Amino acid sequence: MMKNFNLLSAVILLAALFAGSAGFAGSAEARVRVVTTTQDLAAIAEAIGGDDVKVESLTPGTRDPHYAVAKPSMIRRVFRADLLILIGADMEIGWLPPLLQSARNSKVLPGNPGFMDMSRFVQLLGVQSGPVSRALGDVHAKGNPHYWLDPRNGLRMARAIAARLGEIDPDNAAAYQNRFAAFARTMEIKLPQWQAALASLKGQPVIAYHKSFDYLADIFGFRIVDEVEPKPGIAPSAATLGALIQRIRREQISLLIMEPYYERRSARYLNEKTGLRAAVLPQSVGAEKSITTYFDLFDGITAAFKAAQAPQEDQ
């Protein structure tokens, strides 16, 4: 399989050399080519880069980025990139290394200015101190990689991206810093609005489907007391759901939060047995057509929470 992938890689790279031999330096619109592993990173890079960058995401916001597949169609993007921005904390460990190997772009390899692991700019939650094995499920030893779901980390990421773009493209460094300042001003307005809208969640026990929302809980003050998955990445069994039902009743838990791409059967079953409501939260920019910016993402999350908490009309 890897041999076939490398053969396709060579074909596509050869085509790329003929189609785009002028490259970044010879382009009439000399923009920095930025490739990101997720649409969340792309949205922040676009906000900071403006017209001085061309940004492409390797995965769509509708998919789980853990399980992306390295495809030949991605290679040309990485081959021509000036800057590669990734989530890190092993989020992309299953598919990004072979992609980098096949793209053969030294600028975006680890250790070079064109490689940017955003997990190095935030405080990760859930870092494992002991040994980790597959018996524990889909556990990330380096920490929970869903840190973009805390808007304070979004600000940290934007600041780091502005600085790195300024290093790669010093002629436009001031423009990148100005756009970061605008991003920060918008965050200063929006964050208190989101917190006020979700103030009723503070201190409330919540069940999550997957261990994705620890950062969201941290910023908005609710408590994730359990997950539907018995271990990360492991589907729930009848016994797992039975134990959850007992806990929901005992502790009067009223809300489940989950991403759109997980199965809904378990949520429906828990609702039938306990009345537990499900808030299906957009987990990424692009998860819904209306969510095109990083600020849209938290507007969408806020709306999903409010909809799940709204009084339901009698059927």
C-alpha positions in Angstrom: 0.0 0.0 0.0 2.8 2.4 0.9 4.6 1.5 -2.3 1.5 2.4 -4.4 1.1 5.6 -2.4 4.8 6.6 -3.0 4.4 5.9 -6.7 1.3 8.1 -7.0 3.2 10.7 -5.0 6.0 10.8 -7.5 3.6 11.2 -10.4 1.8 14.0 -8.7 5.0 15.8 -7.7 6.3 15.6 -11.3 3.0 17.2 -12.5 3.3 19.8 -9.8 6.8 20.7 -11.0 5.6 21.3 -14.5 2.4 23.0 -13.6 3.8 25.3 -10.9 7.5 25.6 -11.6 7.4 29.4 -11.0 6.5 28.7 -7.4 5.9 31.2 -4.7 8.8 33.5 -5.6 7.7 33.9 -9.2 4.0 34.3 -8.6 2.4 37.6 -9.7 0.6 37.6 -6.4 3.5 36.6 -4.1 1.4 35.2 -1.3 2.6 32.8 1.4 1.2 29.4 0.8 -0.2 28.0 4.1 -1.4 24.5 4.5 -3.2 23.5 7.7 -4.4 20.1 9.0 -7.8 21.3 10.1 -10.3 24.0 9.1 -10.0 25.6 12.5 -6.4 26.3 11.9 -7.2 27.5 8.4 -9.8 29.9 9.7 -7.3 31.5 12.1 -4.5 31.6 9.5 -6.9 33.4 7.1 -7.9 35.9 9.7 -4.3 36.7 10.4 -2.9 36.4 6.9 -5.6 38.2 4.9 -4.7 38.8 1.3 -1.1 38.1 2.0 -1.6 34.4 2.3 -3.3 31.5 0.5 -4.6 29.0 3.0 -5.7 25.4 2.3 -6.9 22.8 4.9 -6.1 19.1 4.4 -9.3 18.0 6.2 -12.8 19.3 6.2 -14.6 20.4 9.4 -17.3 17.8 8.9 -14.9 14.9 9.5 -13.0 13.6 12.5 -9.3 14.7 11.9 -8.0 11.7 14.0 -9.0 9.4 11.1 -8.1 11.3 8.0 -6.3 9.3 5.3 -3.2 10.5 3.5 -4.2 10.8 -0.1 -2.2 11.7 -3.2 -4.5 14.7 -3.7 -3.0 16.3 -0.5 0.6 15.9 -1.7 0.7 18.8 -4.1 -0.6 21.2 -1.4 2.1 20.2 1.1 4.8 20.1 -1.7 4.2 23.8 -2.5 3.6 25.0 1.1 5.7 27.6 2.7 4.1 27.0 6.1 2.4 23.8 7.5 0.3 24.3 10.6 -0.9 21.3 12.6 -2.8 20.6 15.8 -0.1 18.3 17.1 -0.3 16.3 20.3 -0.5 13.2 18.0 -3.8 14.3 16.5 -2.5 13.6 13.0 -0.1 10.9 13.9 -1.9 8.3 11.8 -1.7 10.1 8.5 0.6 13.2 8.5 4.0 11.5 8.7 3.6 9.5 5.5 2.2 12.6 3.8 5.3 14.6 4.7 7.6 11.8 3.6 5.9 11.7 0.2 5.7 15.5 -0.3 9.5 15.9 0.1 9.2 19.6 1.0 12.1 20.3 3.4 10.6 23.7 4.3 7.7 22.1 6.2 9.6 19.3 7.9 9.8 19.3 11.8 12.6 21.7 13.0 12.3 24.1 10.1 10.4 27.5 10.2 7.7 26.2 7.8 6.6 23.5 10.3 4.3 24.8 13.1 3.0 22.5 15.8 0.3 24.6 17.5 0.2 22.3 20.6 3.5 23.9 21.7 1.8 27.3 22.2 -1.0 26.2 24.6 -1.3 24.5 27.9 -2.5 21.0 27.2 -5.0 19.2 29.5 -4.9 15.4 30.1 -1.2 14.9 29.7 -0.4 11.2 30.6 2.4 10.6 33.1 2.4 6.8 33.0 2.7 4.3 30.2 0.0 4.4 27.5 -1.2 1.4 25.5 -4.1 0.6 23.1 -5.8 -1.2 25.9 -6.7 2.3 27.3 -8.4 3.2 24.0 -7.6 6.2 21.8 -5.6 8.0 24.5 -3.2 10.8 23.6 -0.2 10.6 25.9 1.0 14.1 25.0 -2.4 15.6 26.1 -5.9 16.2 24.9 -5.5 17.7 21.3 -9.0 19.4 21.2 -7.6 22.6 22.6 -9.0 24.8 19.9 -12.4 24.5 21.7 -11.2 27.0 24.3 -11.3 30.5 22.6 -8.5 31.6 24.8 -6.3 29.1 23.0 -7.5 30.5 19.8 -6.1 33.8 20.8 -2.7 32.2 21.6 -2.7 30.4 18.3 -3.5 33.6 16.4 -0.6 35.4 18.2 1.8 32.6 17.3 0.7 32.4 13.7 1.1 36.2 13.3 4.7 36.0 14.6 5.6 33.0 12.4 4.1 34.6 9.3 6.1 37.7 10.1 9.3 35.7 10.2 8.6 33.9 6.9 7.3 37.1 5.2 9.0 40.1 7.0 7.8 42.6 4.4 4.2 42.1 5.7 5.0 41.5 9.4 3.3 44.7 10.4 0.1 43.7 8.5 0.0 40.4 10.3 0.4 42.0 13.7 -2.4 44.5 12.8 -4.7 41.7 11.9 -3.9 39.9 15.1 -4.8 43.0 17.0 -8.1 43.1 15.3 -8.7 39.4 16.0 -7.9 40.1 19.7 -10.3 43.0 19.9 -13.1 40.8 18.4 -12.3 38.1 21.0 -12.4 40.7 23.8 -16.0 41.5 22.8 -17.2 38.0 21.9 -15.9 35.9 24.8 -17.9 37.7 27.5 -21.0 37.4 25.3 -20.6 33.6 25.0 -19.9 33.3 28.7 -23.0 35.3 29.6 -25.2 33.3 27.2 -24.0 30.0 28.8 -23.8 31.1 32.4 -26.6 28.6 33.4 -24.1 25.8 32.6 -21.7 26.8 35.3 -21.2 24.0 37.8 -23.7 21.7 36.0 -22.8 18.0 35.4 -22.7 17.0 31.8 -22.0 13.7 29.9 -19.9 13.8 26.8 -19.9 11.2 24.0 -16.1 11.3 23.5 -13.4 13.0 25.5 -13.3 16.0 23.2 -14.8 18.8 25.3 -12.5 19.2 28.3 -11.3 22.6 27.1 -14.9 23.8 26.4 -15.9 22.8 29.9 -12.9 24.6 31.3 -13.8 27.9 29.7 -17.6 27.7 30.3 -17.5 26.2 33.8 -19.6 23.0 33.4 -18.4 19.6 34.7 -18.0 16.6 32.4 -18.7 13.7 34.8 -18.7 10.8 32.3 -18.5 9.7 28.7 -20.7 7.5 26.6 -17.6 5.8 25.3 -16.3 3.4 28.0 -12.8 4.2 26.6 -11.8 6.8 24.0 -12.7 5.5 20.6 -14.5 2.4 21.9 -18.2 2.1 21.1 -20.6 1.8 24.1 -22.0 -1.6 25.0 -25.4 -2.4 26.6 -23.7 -2.7 30.0 -22.0 0.8 29.5 -25.3 2.4 28.7 -27.1 0.6 31.6 -24.5 2.0 34.0 -24.9 5.5 32.5 -28.7 5.3 32.9 -28.3 4.6 36.6 -25.8 7.5 37.0 -28.0 9.9 35.1 -31.0 9.1 37.3 -29.0 9.1 40.5 -27.2 12.4 39.9 -30.1 14.1 37.9 -27.9 14.8 34.9 -29.9 16.5 32.1 -27.4 17.1 29.2 -25.3 15.1 26.8 -22.8 16.8 24.4 -21.5 15.2 21.3 -20.1 15.9 17.8 -22.2 15.6 14.7 -20.3 12.7 13.3 -21.0 10.2 16.1 -23.8 7.7 16.1 -27.1 8.9 17.5 -28.6 5.6 18.6 -27.0 5.8 22.1 -28.2 9.4 22.6 -31.8 8.5 21.6 -31.7 5.4 23.9 -30.5 7.5 26.9 -33.2 10.1 26.1 -35.9 7.5 26.0 -34.8 6.0 29.4 -34.0 9.2 31.3 -35.1 12.3 29.4 -31.4 13.2 28.9 -31.2 15.9 26.2 -28.4 15.9 23.6 -26.6 19.0 22.4 -25.0 18.2 19.1 -22.2 20.7 19.0 -20.3 21.9 15.9 -16.8 20.8 16.9 -14.9 22.6 14.1 -15.1 25.5 11.6 -16.9 24.0 8.6 -19.0 21.5 10.6 -22.0 23.5 9.4 -22.2 25.6 6.2 -22.8 28.8 8.2 -19.6 28.3 10.3 -16.8 29.8 8.2 -14.8 31.7 10.9 -13.4 30.8 14.3 -15.9 33.2 15.9 -18.7 31.6 14.0 -17.7 28.3 15.7 -18.4 29.5 19.2 -21.6 31.3 18.0 -22.7 27.9 16.7 -21.7 26.1 19.9 -23.6 28.6 22.0 -26.7 28.3 19.8 -26.6 24.5 20.1 -26.4 24.6 23.8 -29.3 27.0 24.0 -31.4 24.9 21.7 -30.8 21.8 23.8 -31.8 23.6 27.0 -34.9 25.3 25.5 -38.3 24.1 26.8 -39.7 21.4 24.6 -43.3 21.6 23.3 -45.6 18.6 24.1 -45.9 16.3 21.2 
